């Protein structure tokens, strides 16, 4: 067995985990003898770090259309950006266009699970204290549970393998063909493993390792997330009914309302323990004013280290300009055109108007309703133009003095998460304009040209004469030149405003926050209201605590609708929206020939002093595709390799 284990180590040299770099202040793996890795605590840490690298964290180097830990070298052609599942939802699209799910990341983690099993089996041979060994075992079980969570939410029930399997020459090797467990059995196994891990894991690590390693609270945080997922599937799986052998055997779906109640209770219990005993809390929960609320929320994501009081688990990175391909690239790919740090591809993140409209204003009347942007004087905010070049400018569009005025008084989290037209970013006024109306009423839309205003000045349809002077609506339809927002908005959350990052790919080192208290509060609230268990008044307290951190003064009712809306604005772009649509079985209704929405600001030169109108329109790429769809069978992915692994295939694959 030791020989097999050593061989696997050699195969995984190139996969050493650099994200958790603080625990890797040891010799590089390629300089450490394999025998030492099996007997020395420093070598064990290297192996453990490798296992962390195999966890399915949907972070800045996750590309849901390709793989995890995705780094394509510059010499191999176009470098595709990573960024979770956001572009498969109604939150945003790539500026080059992106469709709806299903994701296609190829995740089938049994090689990583085997490595984890081998790690756990070899720990008794390493000289260390029982306390050290037990803690490492708990850490390994957390990692393995995370891997199974990545599997079950994609495939439903999967084979549960807790021991390394050996190939025996000359036998039928029937031991290698482990059948799929039911979906319920798989969820139960994950939750049981996280419960056991939480009992042994430390409550904290040193300030050096911090939330990069799994603590008791990380295990309970993942349990809170997984239990809510399981509860939602148990309650709502039949909203998307499927048929076939996998359904009959309950390998997918097949859970009951009793199962849902049990899982909701497990979510409530795990969340409660974190909230009451971890010492973790919302970062800067009581801002002095809206300006502070914006800055505080932005700071959580552009500099997560200062917000560790809220963070339960995160992933770090080494600068890829120093250690090849070990950072990430969001500060290159997603800075707006006007602040491009020097990369070939930039400005490629386009948040949707669907999301922007969700954010509240500060009327704070206890209703918590979204504040739809006011584009018309007749109150008609449901008309969307398929082709903005054909917009009827005689309709009663509301006139604004500048690009940013329409967003005044909107929720702090909008301004902390999204660069809206007229925002100041890195000291630059970000211009996102899609056209202009000439004095005679004719239009120039989606192309850059100029016209004279009544004041005798020359104005440009995209806001400036040079490509470097604006950040939206240029190059639509061209994948190589589409370095501009296609929606009228671009990303702010996660980007570093106060740091000039080199325009070199993989040069960003901002931590990715995987689990934080904001999610735990929302998990608790949703589980309580969906199940009728727990404390409904506490659910409302936690819901409103999140809103108060955003500067709101009122209290709203804890309804499922309010909680889900709050989840969308609080956790925008953090990777949860896709899986929320999956677990609640809403994706096929959200994406049913759906065209995501955009906002096209246009300068109106018919006025003595030029004014702006804002046109609601369909996303250019969704319009061209006649809408986006999510099919029922896509709630589960197809099981790979069924011709050889003898597993029952999921429906309609």
Secondary structure, 3 states (H helix, E strand, C coil): CHHHHHHHHHHCHHHCCCCCHHHHCCCCHHHCCHHHHCCCHHHHHHHHHHHHHCCCCCCCCCECCCECCCCCCHHHCCCCCCCECHHHCCCEEECCCCCCCCCCCCCCCHHHHHHHHHHHHHHHHCCCCHHHHHHHHHHHHHHHHHHHHHHHHHHCCCCCCCCCCCCCCCCCCHHHCCCCCCHHHHHHHHHHHHHHHHHHCCCCCCCCCHHHCCCHHHHHHHHHHHHHHHHHHHHHHHHHCCCCHHHHCCCCCCCCHHHHHHHHHHHHHHHHHHHHHCCCCCCCCCCCCHHHHHHHHHHHHHCHHHHCCCEEEEECCCCCCCCCCCCECHHHHCCCHHHCCCCCCCCCEEECHHHHCCCCECCCCCCCCCCCCCCECCCCCCCCECCHHHCCCCCCECCECCCCHHHCCECHHHHHHEEECCCEECCEECCCCCEEECCCCCEEECCCCEEECCCCCEEECCCCCCHHHCCECCCCCCCCCCCCECCCEEECCCCCCCCCCCCCCCCECCCEEEEEHHHHHHHHHHHHHHHCCCCHHHHHHHHHHHHHHCCCCCCCCCCHHHHHHHHHHHCCCCCHHHHHHHHCCCHHHHCCCECCEEEEEEEECCCCCCEEEEEEEECHHHHHCCCECCCHHHHCCCCCCHHHHCCCCCCCC
